[in-house]
Amino acid sequence: MTILHINGSGSWGGNEQQLADLIPELEKLGVKSMVMGRPNAPLYEYCKKNNIPFIEAKKGKLSKKPNYPYLKEIVKLVKPTVLHLHSSDSVTLFTIADILYRLKTPTVFSKKGMGSNMSFLSIFKYNYKNINRIICVSKAVKFFMERDVMKEKNKKKLVVIYDGINTERLKPLRQEKIKTLFKIKEEKVVIGNIANHTAAKDLPTLLKAMHHLIYKLNMPNVHLVQIGEFSGLTAELKELQEKLKLTDHVTFTDFQKNATDFLPQFEIYVMSSEREGLPLTIYEAFYKKVPVVSTKAGGIPEVISHGENGYLAEVGDYVKLAEEIKALLGNQDLKNEFSDKSYELFMKEYNANITAQKMLELYTEVAKK
């Protein structure tokens, strides 16, 4: 069985990391993978480094017109058992190419997140008749797709397969002390967040929670390390940081290679997202035995039960988020309990070998049609 994965991202995010986690586990099951995407993007570099066959999109992006007939040529040459689409632009490429050239190849699409709005063209392509299955990363994503995107006749195409982490990549490569690297005072208690600077991550709520924690709940010894790729939103975040008098209490690091290596140095992992499918960093925190405090965004409540293996707050509720951080920091036994329960859950449900097995079953199913 050969799978052609298509991903048009020019950066490295959850979609790309999950693909990197999945391919080695599929290989163990006898599945050959090839990737089509943007040349010189991080995914290209990853595939090159790991000897995964990579097909470069023409003119640098999947959205360029020469890629429509090019995909037809690739399908004819490679004869993939299944096309697996991993990004919005890959769905656009497939839909147009299939309309023009009738690719006649079973196709699935992985839907990771939930957009704030959905255009007419997006709704059309996600309902396209020759996409056989849409793989939702959580029940929350499936619900969103059922409610806002899918026509009634196509809802049966939706299936939930949770992402899984390949623990081989979580072997630590970076040995730096985070306090030394970012010049944080030794007496500070470090909590962490790993999220690129996008609107969905709602980092202003996280900053407001830090302000409340420090100035209202009297915990000035707490320091937040926020790891994530800077964007057009970064300047606004830094302005808010200064306005809330958090210059000495919050460190924005920009993108950090192997960022998960820093997880064990966090007393707590914190998320403030307003929209999520189900972020991989929560699974990574589970595996590293770091307790989690998070908003109830998207599928997060499907893996964190409030008071059982973590704490949850309503989206945007920075006061509750701060109160839960303080409560957990003050209770070492509860931190240990949350960490142990989350680790057990991860090993049982969210290891990449489990995801790969379920994906193989799906590939086999659609290939028979």
C-alpha positions as CSV (number, residue, x, y, z in Angstrom):
1,M,0.0,0.0,0.0
2,T,1.3,3.4,-1.0
3,I,-0.1,6.7,0.5
4,L,0.5,10.0,-1.2
5,H,0.3,12.7,1.6
6,I,-0.3,16.2,0.3
7,N,0.4,19.3,2.5
8,G,0.9,22.8,1.3
9,S,2.1,24.5,4.5
10,G,5.1,26.8,4.4
11,S,5.6,26.6,8.2
12,W,5.7,23.9,10.9
13,G,2.6,23.4,13.0
14,G,0.4,20.6,14.4
15,N,-0.5,19.3,10.9
16,E,3.1,18.8,9.9
17,Q,4.1,17.4,13.3
18,Q,1.3,14.8,13.2
19,L,2.3,13.8,9.7
20,A,5.9,13.4,10.9
21,D,4.7,11.3,13.8
22,L,2.4,9.1,11.6
23,I,4.7,8.2,8.7
24,P,7.2,6.1,10.6
25,E,4.5,4.2,12.4
26,L,2.7,3.5,9.1
27,E,6.0,2.2,7.7
28,K,6.2,-0.4,10.5
29,L,2.8,-1.6,9.3
30,G,4.1,-2.0,5.7
31,V,2.7,1.2,4.4
32,K,4.9,3.2,2.0
33,S,4.5,7.0,2.3
34,M,5.3,9.8,-0.2
35,V,4.7,13.5,0.4
36,M,3.8,16.3,-2.0
37,G,4.3,19.9,-0.8
38,R,6.2,23.2,-0.9
39,P,9.9,23.1,-1.7
40,N,12.2,24.3,1.0
41,A,9.3,24.3,3.6
42,P,10.0,22.7,7.0
43,L,8.1,19.6,5.9
44,Y,10.4,19.3,2.8
45,E,13.4,19.6,5.1
46,Y,12.1,16.9,7.4
47,C,11.3,14.5,4.6
48,K,14.8,15.1,3.0
49,K,16.5,14.4,6.4
50,N,14.5,11.2,7.0
51,N,14.6,9.8,3.4
52,I,10.9,10.2,2.8
53,P,10.2,10.6,-0.9
54,F,9.1,14.2,-1.5
55,I,7.4,15.7,-4.6
56,E,7.9,19.4,-5.0
57,A,4.9,21.5,-6.0
58,K,5.4,23.5,-9.1
59,K,6.1,27.2,-8.8
60,G,6.5,26.8,-5.0
61,K,2.8,26.4,-3.9
62,L,0.0,23.9,-4.3
63,S,-2.3,26.6,-5.4
64,K,-0.5,27.3,-8.7
65,K,-2.3,26.2,-11.8
66,P,0.5,23.9,-13.2
67,N,-0.1,21.6,-10.2
68,Y,-3.5,20.5,-11.4
69,P,-2.2,18.6,-14.4
70,Y,0.9,17.8,-12.4
71,L,-1.1,15.9,-9.8
72,K,-2.7,13.9,-12.6
73,E,0.8,12.9,-13.8
74,I,1.9,12.0,-10.3
75,V,-1.1,9.8,-9.7
76,K,-0.6,8.1,-13.1
77,L,3.1,7.5,-12.3
78,V,3.0,6.6,-8.6
79,K,-0.4,4.9,-8.6
80,P,-1.0,5.6,-4.9
81,T,-3.5,3.4,-3.1
82,V,-5.0,6.5,-1.3
83,L,-4.4,10.2,-1.4
84,H,-4.3,11.7,2.1
85,L,-4.9,15.5,2.2
86,H,-3.5,17.4,5.2
87,S,-4.2,21.1,4.5
88,S,-6.9,23.3,3.1
89,D,-4.9,24.1,-0.1
90,S,-4.4,20.4,-0.7
91,V,-8.2,19.9,-0.7
92,T,-8.4,22.7,-3.3
93,L,-5.7,21.1,-5.4
94,F,-7.4,17.7,-5.3
95,T,-10.9,19.0,-6.0
96,I,-9.9,21.1,-9.1
97,A,-7.6,18.4,-10.4
98,D,-10.2,15.7,-9.9
99,I,-12.9,17.8,-11.6
100,L,-10.6,18.4,-14.6
101,Y,-8.9,15.0,-14.9
102,R,-10.9,12.4,-13.0
103,L,-8.1,11.1,-10.8
104,K,-10.1,8.0,-9.8
105,T,-8.1,7.6,-6.6
106,P,-9.6,7.0,-3.1
107,T,-9.1,10.2,-1.0
108,V,-9.2,11.2,2.6
109,F,-8.7,14.5,4.3
110,S,-7.5,15.2,7.9
111,K,-9.4,18.1,9.5
112,K,-7.5,19.4,12.5
113,G,-9.1,22.6,13.5
114,M,-12.2,24.7,13.6
115,G,-12.3,28.0,11.6
116,S,-14.1,31.0,12.8
117,N,-16.0,31.1,9.5
118,M,-16.4,29.0,6.4
119,S,-16.7,30.4,2.9
120,F,-19.0,29.0,0.2
121,L,-16.0,27.6,-1.7
122,S,-14.7,25.9,1.4
123,I,-18.1,24.3,2.1
124,F,-18.2,23.1,-1.6
125,K,-14.7,21.5,-1.5
126,Y,-15.2,19.8,1.8
127,N,-18.4,18.3,0.5
128,Y,-16.8,17.3,-2.8
129,K,-18.2,13.9,-3.8
130,N,-14.9,12.2,-4.4
131,I,-13.5,12.8,-0.9
132,N,-14.3,9.5,0.7
133,R,-13.6,10.3,4.3
134,I,-12.9,13.3,6.5
135,I,-10.8,12.4,9.5
136,C,-11.6,14.6,12.5
137,V,-9.0,15.0,15.2
138,S,-11.7,15.2,17.9
139,K,-15.4,14.8,18.5
140,A,-15.5,18.6,18.8
141,V,-14.2,19.0,15.2
142,K,-16.7,16.4,14.0
143,F,-19.5,18.3,15.7
144,F,-18.3,21.5,14.1
145,M,-18.2,19.9,10.6
146,E,-21.6,18.4,11.1
147,R,-23.2,21.7,12.2
148,D,-21.5,24.2,10.0
149,V,-20.0,22.5,6.9
150,M,-21.3,19.2,5.8
151,K,-24.5,18.6,3.8
152,E,-26.7,16.0,5.4
153,K,-25.9,13.3,2.8
154,N,-22.1,13.7,3.5
155,K,-22.1,13.7,7.3
156,K,-21.6,9.9,7.1
157,K,-18.1,10.6,5.7
158,L,-16.9,12.0,9.0
159,V,-14.9,9.8,11.3
160,V,-12.9,10.6,14.5
161,I,-9.4,9.4,14.8
162,Y,-7.3,11.0,17.5
163,D,-3.8,12.1,16.8
164,G,-1.0,10.2,18.3
165,I,2.5,11.1,19.4
166,N,5.6,9.2,18.2
167,T,7.5,9.0,21.5
168,E,10.8,8.3,19.7
169,R,11.0,12.0,18.7
170,L,10.5,13.1,22.3
171,K,13.9,11.9,23.4
172,P,15.5,15.1,24.6
173,L,18.0,16.8,22.3
174,R,18.3,20.2,24.1
175,Q,20.0,20.2,27.5
176,E,19.9,23.9,28.3
177,K,18.4,25.2,31.5
178,I,15.5,27.3,30.6
179,K,16.2,29.8,33.3
180,T,19.7,30.3,32.1
181,L,18.8,30.4,28.4
182,F,16.2,33.1,28.9
183,K,17.8,34.9,31.9
184,I,15.0,34.1,34.4
185,K,15.8,34.5,38.1
186,E,16.5,31.2,39.8
187,E,13.9,31.7,42.5
188,K,11.1,32.0,39.9
189,V,8.5,29.3,39.4
190,V,8.3,28.6,35.7
191,I,5.0,27.8,33.9
192,G,4.9,27.3,30.1
193,N,2.9,27.6,27.0
194,I,3.9,26.4,23.5
195,A,1.7,28.0,20.8
196,N,2.4,30.1,17.6
197,H,1.1,33.6,17.7
198,T,-2.3,33.1,16.1
199,A,-5.7,34.4,17.0
200,A,-7.0,30.9,17.9
201,K,-4.5,30.6,20.7
202,D,-5.9,33.6,22.5
203,L,-2.7,34.6,24.1
204,P,-4.1,37.9,25.4
205,T,-6.2,35.8,27.8
206,L,-3.1,34.1,29.0
207,L,-1.4,37.5,29.7
208,K,-4.5,38.6,31.6
209,A,-4.4,35.4,33.6
210,M,-0.7,36.2,34.5
211,H,-1.6,39.7,35.5
212,H,-4.4,38.4,37.8
213,L,-2.2,35.7,39.2
214,I,0.6,38.1,40.1
215,Y,-1.2,41.3,41.1
216,K,-4.6,40.0,42.4
217,L,-3.6,36.6,43.8
218,N,-0.3,37.8,45.1
219,M,2.0,35.3,43.3
220,P,4.9,37.5,41.9
221,N,7.3,34.6,41.9
222,V,5.6,33.0,38.8
223,H,7.2,33.4,35.4
224,L,5.6,32.4,32.1
225,V,7.7,31.2,29.2
226,Q,5.7,31.4,26.0
227,I,7.3,29.5,23.1
228,G,5.9,30.1,19.7
229,E,6.6,31.5,16.2
230,F,6.1,35.3,16.1
231,S,3.6,36.8,13.7
232,G,1.8,40.0,12.9
233,L,0.0,39.6,16.3
234,T,3.3,39.7,18.2
235,A,3.6,43.5,18.5
236,E,0.1,43.7,20.0
237,L,1.0,41.0,22.5
238,K,4.1,42.8,23.6
239,E,2.2,46.0,24.0
240,L,-0.3,44.2,26.2
241,Q,2.6,42.6,28.1
242,E,4.0,46.1,28.9
243,K,0.5,47.6,29.7
244,L,-0.1,44.8,32.2
245,K,3.3,45.3,33.8
246,L,4.4,41.8,32.8
247,T,7.8,42.6,31.3
248,D,9.6,40.9,34.2
249,H,7.1,38.0,34.4
250,V,6.6,36.8,30.8
251,T,9.2,35.7,28.2
252,F,8.3,35.4,24.6
253,T,10.9,33.2,23.0
254,D,9.8,33.1,19.3
255,F,10.1,29.7,17.5
256,Q,12.3,27.2,19.3
257,K,13.6,24.0,17.7
258,N,12.7,20.9,19.8
259,A,10.6,23.1,22.1
260,T,9.1,20.0,23.8
261,D,12.4,19.4,25.4
262,F,11.6,22.3,27.7
263,L,8.3,20.8,28.9
264,P,9.8,19.0,32.0
265,Q,11.1,22.3,33.2
266,F,7.6,23.7,33.5
267,E,5.8,23.3,36.8
268,I,2.5,23.5,34.9
269,Y,1.7,23.6,31.2
270,V,-1.0,26.3,30.4
271,M,-3.2,26.8,27.4
272,S,-5.6,29.7,26.8
273,S,-7.0,28.8,23.3
274,E,-10.4,29.9,22.1
275,R,-10.4,27.5,19.2
276,E,-8.7,24.1,18.9
277,G,-9.1,20.7,17.3
278,L,-7.0,19.0,19.9
279,P,-3.4,20.3,20.3
280,L,-0.5,17.9,20.2
281,T,1.3,19.8,22.9
282,I,-1.3,18.6,25.5
283,Y,-0.4,15.0,24.6
284,E,3.3,15.9,24.8
285,A,2.7,17.4,28.3
286,F,0.9,14.1,29.2
287,Y,3.9,12.1,28.1
288,K,6.4,14.3,29.9
289,K,4.3,14.2,33.1
290,V,3.6,17.9,33.2
291,P,0.2,18.8,34.7
292,V,-2.1,20.9,32.5
293,V,-4.4,23.8,33.1
294,S,-6.4,24.8,30.0
295,T,-9.4,26.4,28.6
296,K,-12.2,24.2,27.3
297,A,-11.5,25.0,23.7
298,G,-12.5,22.4,21.1
299,G,-11.6,18.8,21.9
300,I,-9.5,19.5,25.0
301,P,-12.3,18.4,27.4
302,E,-12.2,15.0,25.6
303,V,-8.8,14.3,27.1
304,I,-8.8,16.4,30.3
305,S,-11.5,15.7,32.9
306,H,-11.7,18.7,35.2
307,G,-10.4,17.8,38.6
308,E,-9.4,14.3,37.5
309,N,-6.3,14.7,35.3
310,G,-6.1,18.5,35.0
311,Y,-8.0,21.8,35.4
312,L,-10.3,23.4,32.9
313,A,-11.7,27.0,32.6
314,E,-14.2,28.4,30.2
315,V,-12.8,30.1,27.1
316,G,-11.7,33.6,27.9
317,D,-12.0,33.2,31.6
318,Y,-8.6,34.5,32.7
319,V,-9.7,34.8,36.3
320,K,-10.5,31.1,36.6
321,L,-7.4,30.2,34.7
322,A,-5.3,32.2,37.2
323,E,-7.1,30.7,40.2
324,E,-6.5,27.2,38.9
325,I,-2.8,27.8,38.3
326,K,-2.4,29.0,41.8
327,A,-4.4,26.1,43.3
328,L,-2.3,23.5,41.4
329,L,1.0,25.2,42.1
330,G,0.2,25.0,45.8
331,N,-0.6,21.2,45.8
332,Q,2.3,18.9,44.9
333,D,0.2,15.8,45.5
334,L,-2.4,16.9,43.1
335,K,0.2,17.8,40.5
336,N,1.6,14.3,40.8
337,E,-1.9,12.8,40.5
338,F,-2.8,14.7,37.4
339,S,0.5,13.9,35.8
340,D,0.3,10.2,36.5
341,K,-3.3,9.9,35.3
342,S,-2.6,11.8,32.1
343,Y,0.5,9.7,31.4
344,E,-1.5,6.5,31.7
345,L,-4.2,7.9,29.4
346,F,-1.6,8.9,26.8
347,M,0.0,5.4,26.7
348,K,-3.4,3.8,26.4
349,E,-5.0,6.0,23.8
350,Y,-2.7,8.6,22.2
351,N,0.5,6.8,21.1
352,A,1.2,7.2,17.4
353,N,1.2,3.4,16.8
354,I,-2.5,3.3,17.8
355,T,-3.3,6.2,15.4
356,A,-1.4,4.4,12.6
357,Q,-3.3,1.2,13.1
358,K,-6.6,3.0,12.9
359,M,-5.4,5.0,9.9
360,L,-4.4,1.8,8.1
361,E,-7.9,0.3,8.7
362,L,-9.4,3.5,7.2
363,Y,-7.1,3.4,4.2
364,T,-8.0,-0.3,3.6
365,E,-11.7,0.5,3.8
366,V,-11.7,3.4,1.3
367,A,-9.4,1.5,-1.1
368,K,-12.0,-1.3,-1.4
369,K,-14.6,1.2,-2.7
